[in-house]
Amino acid sequence: MCSIFFAYGAHPKYRLILAANRDEFYERPTAEAQFWNDAPQVLAGRDLVCGGTWLGVTTAGRFAAVTNYRDPSAPVGALSRGNLVGDFLRGEDSVRSYLEKIEREGRNYSGFNLLVGDFDSGIGYFSNRGADAKILDAGVYGLSNHLLDTPWRKVRRGKELFSKLIEDRDFPVESLFEILRNAETASDAELPQTGIDAELERALSSIFIATPVYGTRSSTVLLVGENGGVYFEERTYKPNPDIWRKSVFEFEIKKG
């Protein structure tokens, strides 16, 4: 998952509005979003290599998502970052206690940004590349492959479009997907310096990515209403953004 835009506690109709792209190598085996057989309360896609996921929600209202932190010079972690999401969704730890645990164990993973929440105690954030664990204030946020709200062009542009859209109480879901399909690249002057060559940096600078071997594999919109209703829509690509398959799930959060 390489682009996430979300509003928490910042809209009159929804507790959470989230729009996210998962970017990955096309050849990596992946299952589309579904309720997991081994954890029926979990709704998420699944990485079929290591068994984790990049984003998911549960019928009890737990939520988690992860992005990679781009640093090709750093050593590769021993554990899969996808398990950071899956373990929280399957577990019962509070947001704060889970993040404190991951703070202690973060050195075992390659660079990551982790979001976890349960909609009662809020949404928490932690990165093992320099950001302490914290519970986020209500607001609009953007996340890519650096720390939360790092002003890369794709993050700035995505937040700008996202913030404008959700000023409308009854914005169309399709408009969130239009933001996620934005393929505008940054100018050379706007490119971050993450240790890869400029041509690849430019290709990765758009919200929707398409290269010969790597790109946006899926887009997800997650809406959690003030009344506890959940709307989850995933679109998986082929990888052309004009060719996709849609899955929609709707349910009510149930406590206990």
C-alpha positions in Angstrom: 0.0 0.0 0.0 1.6 3.2 -1.1 -1.0 6.0 -1.0 -3.5 6.5 1.8 -5.7 9.5 2.2 -8.1 9.5 5.2 -10.3 11.8 7.3 -11.0 10.8 10.9 -13.6 12.6 12.9 -13.7 15.3 10.3 -17.0 14.7 8.5 -20.7 15.0 9.7 -21.7 11.7 8.2 -18.6 9.4 8.5 -16.3 8.6 11.4 -13.7 7.5 8.9 -13.3 8.1 5.1 -10.4 6.4 3.6 -9.1 6.0 0.0 -6.0 3.9 -0.6 -3.9 2.4 -3.3 -1.9 -0.8 -2.9 1.3 -0.7 -5.1 3.1 -4.0 -5.6 5.0 -6.1 -8.1 2.4 -7.6 -10.5 3.8 -11.1 -10.2 3.3 -11.3 -6.4 0.4 -13.6 -5.7 -2.5 -11.9 -4.0 -6.1 -12.7 -3.0 -8.8 -10.1 -3.5 -10.7 -8.7 -0.5 -12.9 -11.2 1.3 -13.8 -12.4 4.8 -10.9 -14.7 5.9 -11.7 -18.4 6.5 -9.3 -18.5 9.4 -10.6 -15.3 10.9 -14.2 -14.8 9.8 -14.4 -11.3 11.4 -11.6 -9.9 9.2 -12.4 -8.4 5.8 -9.2 -7.8 3.8 -7.2 -8.7 0.7 -4.4 -11.1 1.4 -0.7 -11.5 0.4 -0.4 -15.2 -0.6 3.4 -15.2 -0.1 3.5 -14.4 3.7 -0.2 -14.5 4.6 -0.6 -10.9 5.8 -2.5 -7.9 4.4 -2.0 -4.2 3.6 -5.4 -3.0 4.7 -8.5 -4.4 6.5 -11.4 -3.9 8.8 -13.4 -6.2 11.1 -17.0 -6.7 11.9 -16.2 -5.3 15.4 -14.8 -2.1 14.0 -11.1 -2.7 14.1 -9.1 -1.2 11.3 -5.5 -1.3 10.2 -3.3 -0.4 7.2 0.4 -0.4 6.4 2.7 1.3 3.8 6.3 0.6 3.1 9.0 3.2 4.0 11.2 3.6 0.9 14.8 3.3 1.8 16.7 0.8 -0.5 19.9 1.1 1.5 18.3 -0.2 4.7 18.6 -3.9 5.7 15.6 -6.2 5.0 13.6 -7.1 8.0 13.1 -10.7 9.1 9.4 -10.4 9.5 6.6 -9.5 7.0 5.1 -6.1 7.4 1.7 -7.5 6.3 1.5 -9.3 9.6 1.4 -6.0 11.4 -2.1 -5.4 10.0 -3.3 -9.0 10.2 -2.2 -9.5 13.8 -4.0 -6.4 14.9 -7.2 -7.3 13.1 -7.3 -10.8 14.5 -6.3 -9.7 18.0 -7.9 -7.8 20.9 -5.1 -5.5 22.0 -6.0 -1.8 22.4 -4.7 0.6 19.9 -2.2 2.0 22.3 -0.9 -1.3 23.7 -0.5 -2.7 20.2 1.5 0.2 19.0 3.7 0.1 22.1 4.3 -3.6 21.4 5.3 -2.8 17.8 7.5 0.0 18.9 9.5 -2.6 20.9 9.6 -5.1 18.0 9.9 -2.6 15.1 13.6 -3.4 14.4 12.5 -6.8 13.1 10.7 -5.3 10.1 11.8 -3.4 7.0 10.7 0.2 7.1 7.0 0.7 7.6 4.2 3.1 8.5 1.3 1.5 10.5 -2.2 2.8 11.1 -4.4 0.9 13.6 -7.8 1.9 15.1 -11.0 0.7 16.8 -13.2 3.8 16.4 -13.7 4.0 20.1 -10.2 4.9 21.2 -9.3 6.4 17.9 -6.7 5.8 15.2 -3.0 5.4 16.1 0.1 5.7 14.0 3.7 4.5 14.3 6.7 4.2 11.9 9.9 2.3 12.7 11.7 5.0 10.7 11.5 7.9 13.2 7.9 8.5 14.3 6.9 7.7 17.8 3.6 5.9 18.4 0.7 8.3 18.8 -3.1 8.6 18.8 -4.1 10.9 15.9 -6.2 14.0 16.4 -9.3 14.4 14.2 -8.4 15.7 10.8 -7.4 14.9 7.2 -4.1 12.9 6.6 -2.0 11.7 3.8 0.5 8.8 3.8 2.8 7.3 1.2 6.3 5.8 1.5 7.7 8.3 4.0 6.4 9.5 7.4 2.8 10.6 7.8 2.0 13.8 6.0 5.4 14.1 4.5 4.7 16.7 1.7 5.7 14.7 -1.3 3.7 16.0 -4.3 1.4 12.9 -4.5 0.6 13.4 -0.8 0.0 17.1 -1.2 -2.1 16.7 -4.3 -4.1 13.8 -3.0 -4.9 15.6 0.3 -5.9 18.7 -1.6 -8.4 16.8 -3.8 -9.6 14.6 -0.9 -10.2 17.6 1.4 -12.1 19.5 -1.2 -14.3 16.5 -2.1 -15.4 15.7 1.5 -16.6 19.2 2.0 -19.7 17.8 0.4 -21.7 15.9 3.0 -22.9 13.5 0.3 -19.9 13.2 -2.0 -20.0 10.4 -4.5 -17.8 7.3 -3.8 -16.7 7.3 -7.4 -15.0 10.6 -6.9 -12.7 9.0 -4.3 -11.7 6.4 -6.9 -11.0 9.2 -9.4 -8.5 10.6 -6.9 -6.9 7.2 -6.6 -6.6 7.0 -10.4 -4.7 10.2 -10.7 -1.5 9.5 -12.7 0.1 12.9 -12.7 3.8 12.7 -12.0 5.9 15.2 -10.1 8.2 17.6 -11.8 11.9 16.8 -11.5 12.2 19.7 -8.9 9.5 18.1 -6.8 10.9 14.6 -6.8 12.0 13.2 -3.4 15.4 11.7 -3.0 15.0 8.2 -1.6 18.0 6.5 -3.0 16.6 5.3 -6.3 17.3 6.7 -9.8 15.4 9.7 -11.0 13.5 7.8 -13.8 12.0 5.4 -11.3 11.5 8.1 -8.7 9.4 10.0 -11.3 7.4 6.8 -12.2 6.6 6.3 -8.5 5.6 10.0 -7.9 2.0 9.6 -9.1 -0.9 8.4 -7.0 -1.7 5.7 -9.5 1.4 3.9 -10.6 1.9 1.8 -13.8 5.4 0.5 -14.8 6.1 -2.7 -16.7 6.6 -4.8 -13.6 5.3 -2.8 -10.6 2.3 -0.6 -10.0 -1.1 -0.1 -8.4 -2.7 -3.5 -7.9 -5.8 -2.4 -6.2 -7.7 0.6 -4.8 -9.9 0.6 -1.7 -12.5 3.0 -0.3 -13.6 2.4 3.3 -16.4 4.4 4.8 -17.4 4.0 8.5 -20.6 5.9 9.3 -21.5 7.7 12.5 -24.1 5.0 13.0 -21.6 2.2 12.6 -22.4 1.2 9.1 -19.4 0.1 7.0 -19.0 0.4 3.2 -15.9 -1.3 1.8 -15.2 -1.3 -2.0 -12.1 -2.8 -3.6 -11.1 -2.5 -7.2 -8.4 -4.7 -8.6 -6.6 -3.7 -11.8 -5.1 -5.6 -14.7 -3.0 -3.3 -14.3 -4.6 -0.8 -16.7 -6.8 1.5 -14.5 -9.6 1.3 -17.1 -9.8 -2.5 -16.6 -10.8 -3.6 -13.2 -12.9 -5.9 -11.1 -15.1 -4.6 -8.2 -16.0 -6.1 -4.9 -18.4 -4.4 -2.4 -19.1 -5.3 1.2 -21.5 -3.6 3.6 -22.2 -4.4 7.2 -22.9 -3.0 10.6 -20.2 -2.9 13.3 -21.1 -5.3 16.1 -19.5 -5.1 19.5 -18.9 -8.0 21.8 
